Amino acid sequence: MQIATATATPADVLEKKIKSRTARVGIVGLGYVGLPLAVEFAKAGFAVTGIDVQESKVAKLNAGESYVQDVPNQALRPLVEGQKFRATTDFSVVADLDTINIAVPTPLRKTKDPDMSFIVSACQEIAKYFGPGKLVILESTTYPGTTDELVLPMLERPGLKVGEQFFLCFSPERVDPGNPQFQTANIPKVVGGITPACTRLGAMFYAQAIEKVVPVSSTRVAEMVKLLENTFRLINIGLANEIALMCDRMGINVWEVIEAAATKPFGFMPFYPGPGLGGHCIPIDPFYLSWKTKQAGIEARFIELAGYINGQMPHFVVDKIQNALNDQSKALKGSHVHILGVAYKRNIDDVRESPALDIILLLERRGARITYSDPFVPNLRLDHHELSAEDAVTMSGRADCVVVVTDHSSFDYAGIVRDAKLIVDTRNALKNFASGKVVRL
C-alpha cells in the first residue's frame, strides 16, 4: 500500500527512500572505516558522497585511486566512473543527503582522555546544513553516552526533534584490515538508536548493504558493545604477555605452552604474546571505558593493569635484544639492528600505534643503528627522521641482530635464518626453524 506523500511522516519518507535505494548516502571520514563502508553502499546501488577534510585524499578517490588496502582500485574505479561514488571536502553537500555516517578518528590524548575534537568538528559542520528527514549514524569508537550527550545536542533544536523529524544512531565499526575472510559486508553490524524509530531506520539502512544487522536497545548499549569487544582482547593479550614474561624467567617456551593449552576443546581460547599492541582499537578503545567509569567513581582495574603490561612489552623486547647481543659479547650501543616488519600486524600497511615504532625509538636511544624491512611500508617517518625499507635477506646478513616484529607472510624466513647472525623472534614466526641463532620471546 502506497503512503500518500501529503500525510507521510519524515520516517515514512526516509524508509521509502532507503528501501528503494534512492536515499542519498553520505560518509564523513574516508579512512579505514569510512571508505570501505562507502564502497559497500555504492555497490548496493546507492549514490554515495564521501566527505573528508584532506584534499589529497579527495583528489585520489575522485581519480579512482584508493589509499586503503581493503579497497582495491579495481573496486573503486567503476563506482567513480558510474557516478555512484564521489568525494568532496565541502560539507554543504549535507543539505542534499538523506543519511550521514560519521567515521572520523577518536584518538586518546597523552593523558589517556578521549579526544572528541574530530567528532565535534564534524558535527558542527553537519549542523550548518542539517534539516528534517535525515538519518545520522556515528561509527567512531567512543565512550558510552557520546551519541546522546555530545552529538544529539548539536543536531536537535526547536522543530527538529530526534525520533520524529530526524533520526540518530550509533553503530560500532568492526574493521579488521587485511582480513581475507571478514570484511565490511559480512561482518555483523550492531546498531542502536536514540529512539525505537531511530533504531528501526538505522537497522533498515544497514540491511541494504550488510549481510547481518543486530539491533540493540540504545546508543549506549551499542557504544558499550565495541568497548567490551576490544577490552576483552586487551585483557587476554595482557594475560598472554604476562605469562610470556613468567615463562622467560623460568626458561619455558611460552608458545609451546599456549599451543598445548589450545588443544582443550572447551573453556579456553588462545591469545598470543607479542612485542606490544598496535592499531587504532585495542591499545586505545578500552581507555575510553576506563575514562568514563572514572567519571562514575569506578576504577577499571583490569584495563589499567593490562594496559600497563602491554605497554611494557616494547621495553622487554629491547632488553631481550640487548641480552642476546651481550651473550655474543656485543654491546647494543653501536650495533646494527634490523627490524623485520613495522606495520602493527601481518600483511597490512597500517602503522598506527605499531609497537615497532616504540621498539625502534628505544633502540635508537640506546645507541643502536636501525634499518628495517617491510613489503607494505616503503618509508617510515619517525621522530623527525625518515627510514626507507631495505631488502630483508640482504640486511639480515649485514646486521648484528635481526628482530621479527611483524610476521609478514612474504618474508623469506629460510633465507633470513640462513644469513643472519642473531635473530630475536617476537611473533613465533620461526617456530619451524631449529637454530641456535634464534632467541624467542
Protein Blocks (a to p, Z undefined) as FASTA:
>chain_A
ZZdfklpcfklmmmmmmmnopaccddehjafklmmmmmmmmmnopacddddfblklmmmm
mnopafbfklcfklmmmmmmnopaccdfbfklmmmpmbdcddddddddfkopacfklmmm
mmmmmmmmgcehiacddfbdcdehjlmmmmmmmmgcghiaghilpccdddddfddehiak
bcfklgccddddfblklmmmmmmmmmmmpfbdcddfbfklmmmmmmmmmmmmmmmmmmmm
mmmmmmmmnopafklmmmmmmmpcghiacddddfbdedjklmmmmmmmmmmmmmnopacf
klmmmmmmmmmmmmmmmmmmmmmmmmnopafehpacddehjbfbehiabfghiaklmmmm
mmmmnopacddddfklmbaceehiacddddfklmmmmpmbdcdfblcfkbcfklmmmmpm
bdcdfkopmmmpccfkbccZZ
